[in-house]
Amino acid sequence: MKIGRLVCGLTLGLGLAVTVCLTARAAEKSIKLPDDNVMAQLKPGPYVEVVRGNCSACHSTDYIVRQPASDAKKWEAEVQKMIKVYGAPITEADAKAIVEYLATAYGEAGGKEKEVKKQ
Amino acid sequence: MSPHELPKVAQGVSRRRFVRALGTFAGSGLWWASGRPGGVPQPLWGAGRCGAPSPYSEATGEEVAMSRSLDAVETDPAIAGRPLVRYPEKTDLILLTSRPPQLETPKRYFAHAITPNEAFFVRYHILPIPTSVDLATWRLKLGGVVDKPLELSMDDLKTKFEKASVVAVNQCSGNGRSRFAPRVFGGQWGDGAMGNAEWTGARLRDILTAAVPKPDAVEVTFNGLDEPTAPSVPDFVKSLRVAHIVDDPDVLVAYEMNGQALPMLNGFPARLVVPGWYSTYWVKNLSEITVLDHEFDGFWMKTAYRIPDTPCGCVEPGSKPARTVPINRMNVKSVIASPADGTHARVGDVLKIEGVAFDGGYGVTEVFVSSDGGATWQSAELGRDFGRYSFREWSCGLKAQRPGPLRLMVRAVNRVGESQPAEPLWNPAGYLRNVVDHVDIQVM
């Protein structure tokens, strides 16, 4: 099929420019995805960088901040699911730190009452 | 009454039995959320038919444009705090997650049977997702236990197979998951992980027939252009039984959505359309079809997207099912698109209550609206019938007669008498939500 001239449209969303390109004969279509949602920042706390470094490889942080507040046991199960089921390459030490962060920052008590234990 | 007993009542095939069931629910007081002050309020309207004009007629002037003092995005806890974003080829949608993208359709779109392409929800599982497709090189490959493997170009799809169309609802299995109690992990959708479109393409069974499956073919798998982040991540592949494909001429490889090429984020250049079934089977950016002589045991069939093996697909809240099966056909559901939750109206206003209803393919035959906590139900006007897999518009005109809080509820019934539960069904993955929908408005 003959490839036609590229026609690109520009739209604005979340303060970010996104483009859609279509050829005149619609033989090719290209889009550019916006950056990660800046409104879904992880709460500050110990090990937040461990979480960002591991989890953000496969998904944006809004996958984390939208989940129901959960205790360490439930977060542990979720982190283990990412490792064993989805094959996330996370070390044992990092997994422990991630669970500790999540159970504190996104714990059932809302993350305010609990203190993070230092290693 | 335990939640998994409720559907038995609603599954009665006779209309009379259903109406009796409604009375039972109303009498038990189950219609109201617990803790509501003042108990069940007095009915504001009697039973009977809604006084609504056809949803296709022009406004009569009697209907008022209700003032929306609060935007639903702000009042609904399911979508509070989530920004509206504009992705390529899409209009403003409610962001759930950005990578992989999950975008939700605002509820007001469900006042209309057809969801515009630009407003259609988006849901991907793995990264990277395709952002560029060149039809000069794109091919749909069909292999496995067949005599004639195929490699089809878009021209082949459009010229070698009869063109077929179906209007069908595409709904995410986890639509409404954020409202589960107790809450469950997963995409925390509000009500907008669904849409309805006219899908046009080639019949999957025609394509399958052209490949001449061997006699021992039992299942067919579908893979798209999205790829796993790492080799350890399971690729998103789904399967259907050969019998399903052969028996149902409406299962399509669609290259058009509402008469247009598919948006990239809705599956350009072609996607699977499985009318009546949840959208997990509607594989997007389709590239590979494989015929198997055995049951497919991939992660997304064997481990994910499974529901309890019970008649309702539900278990006691918080418990684990003994056995599970792959999620399949959709249950009966209806939503109120307007008025929005938190709307203010005045005494004497005629409210136009409207929305859509659908099921897994029997077709919705009746929709009932209640404004008194389920004590009485009025039959809504139904819009045009686009076929048994489509959204069916419904509307109901009701006059606000006294000041105070007012809860509006809707409940649909399909051709075989199935309806919606008064109390939400629960399962660990947050699927199949179809509890009676409601909005709370204020009459001043």
HADDOCK unambig.tbl for C-alpha pairs under 7 A between the chains (distance, minus, plus):
assign (segid A and resid 1 and name CA) (segid B and resid 136 and name CA) 5.34 0.50 0.50
assign (segid A and resid 12 and name CA) (segid B and resid 86 and name CA) 6.73 0.50 0.50
assign (segid A and resid 13 and name CA) (segid B and resid 85 and name CA) 5.18 0.50 0.50
assign (segid A and resid 13 and name CA) (segid B and resid 86 and name CA) 4.34 0.50 0.50
assign (segid A and resid 13 and name CA) (segid B and resid 87 and name CA) 6.71 0.50 0.50
assign (segid A and resid 14 and name CA) (segid B and resid 85 and name CA) 5.38 0.50 0.50
assign (segid A and resid 14 and name CA) (segid B and resid 86 and name CA) 6.93 0.50 0.50
assign (segid A and resid 18 and name CA) (segid B and resid 87 and name CA) 6.81 0.50 0.50
assign (segid A and resid 18 and name CA) (segid B and resid 88 and name CA) 6.09 0.50 0.50
assign (segid A and resid 19 and name CA) (segid B and resid 88 and name CA) 6.22 0.50 0.50
assign (segid A and resid 20 and name CA) (segid B and resid 88 and name CA) 5.76 0.50 0.50
assign (segid A and resid 20 and name CA) (segid B and resid 89 and name CA) 6.85 0.50 0.50
assign (segid A and resid 27 and name CA) (segid B and resid 134 and name CA) 5.86 0.50 0.50
assign (segid A and resid 27 and name CA) (segid B and resid 135 and name CA) 4.97 0.50 0.50
assign (segid A and resid 27 and name CA) (segid B and resid 136 and name CA) 6.59 0.50 0.50
assign (segid A and resid 28 and name CA) (segid B and resid 133 and name CA) 5.62 0.50 0.50
assign (segid A and resid 28 and name CA) (segid B and resid 134 and name CA) 4.14 0.50 0.50
assign (segid A and resid 28 and name CA) (segid B and resid 135 and name CA) 5.80 0.50 0.50
assign (segid A and resid 29 and name CA) (segid B and resid 132 and name CA) 5.49 0.50 0.50
assign (segid A and resid 29 and name CA) (segid B and resid 133 and name CA) 5.43 0.50 0.50
assign (segid A and resid 29 and name CA) (segid B and resid 134 and name CA) 6.46 0.50 0.50
assign (segid A and resid 30 and name CA) (segid B and resid 131 and name CA) 5.48 0.50 0.50
assign (segid A and resid 30 and name CA) (segid B and resid 132 and name CA) 4.04 0.50 0.50
assign (segid A and resid 30 and name CA) (segid B and resid 133 and name CA) 6.51 0.50 0.50
assign (segid A and resid 31 and name CA) (segid B and resid 88 and name CA) 6.13 0.50 0.50
assign (segid A and resid 31 and name CA) (segid B and resid 131 and name CA) 5.16 0.50 0.50
assign (segid A and resid 31 and name CA) (segid B and resid 132 and name CA) 6.35 0.50 0.50
assign (segid A and resid 32 and name CA) (segid B and resid 131 and name CA) 6.63 0.50 0.50
assign (segid A and resid 33 and name CA) (segid B and resid 87 and name CA) 6.89 0.50 0.50
assign (segid A and resid 36 and name CA) (segid B and resid 98 and name CA) 5.36 0.50 0.50
assign (segid A and resid 36 and name CA) (segid B and resid 99 and name CA) 6.51 0.50 0.50
assign (segid A and resid 37 and name CA) (segid B and resid 98 and name CA) 5.90 0.50 0.50
assign (segid A and resid 58 and name CA) (segid B and resid 127 and name CA) 6.84 0.50 0.50
assign (segid A and resid 58 and name CA) (segid B and resid 229 and name CA) 6.37 0.50 0.50
assign (segid A and resid 59 and name CA) (segid B and resid 99 and name CA) 5.24 0.50 0.50
assign (segid A and resid 59 and name CA) (segid B and resid 100 and name CA) 6.23 0.50 0.50
assign (segid A and resid 60 and name CA) (segid B and resid 97 and name CA) 6.83 0.50 0.50
assign (segid A and resid 60 and name CA) (segid B and resid 98 and name CA) 6.14 0.50 0.50
assign (segid A and resid 60 and name CA) (segid B and resid 99 and name CA) 4.95 0.50 0.50
assign (segid A and resid 62 and name CA) (segid B and resid 97 and name CA) 5.38 0.50 0.50
assign (segid A and resid 63 and name CA) (segid B and resid 97 and name CA) 6.06 0.50 0.50
assign (segid A and resid 66 and name CA) (segid B and resid 188 and name CA) 6.53 0.50 0.50
assign (segid A and resid 67 and name CA) (segid B and resid 185 and name CA) 5.98 0.50 0.50
assign (segid A and resid 67 and name CA) (segid B and resid 188 and name CA) 6.86 0.50 0.50
assign (segid A and resid 68 and name CA) (segid B and resid 183 and name CA) 6.34 0.50 0.50
assign (segid A and resid 68 and name CA) (segid B and resid 184 and name CA) 6.84 0.50 0.50
assign (segid A and resid 68 and name CA) (segid B and resid 185 and name CA) 6.62 0.50 0.50
assign (segid A and resid 86 and name CA) (segid B and resid 232 and name CA) 6.76 0.50 0.50
assign (segid A and resid 86 and name CA) (segid B and resid 233 and name CA) 4.80 0.50 0.50
assign (segid A and resid 86 and name CA) (segid B and resid 234 and name CA) 6.46 0.50 0.50
assign (segid A and resid 87 and name CA) (segid B and resid 232 and name CA) 4.58 0.50 0.50
assign (segid A and resid 87 and name CA) (segid B and resid 233 and name CA) 5.07 0.50 0.50
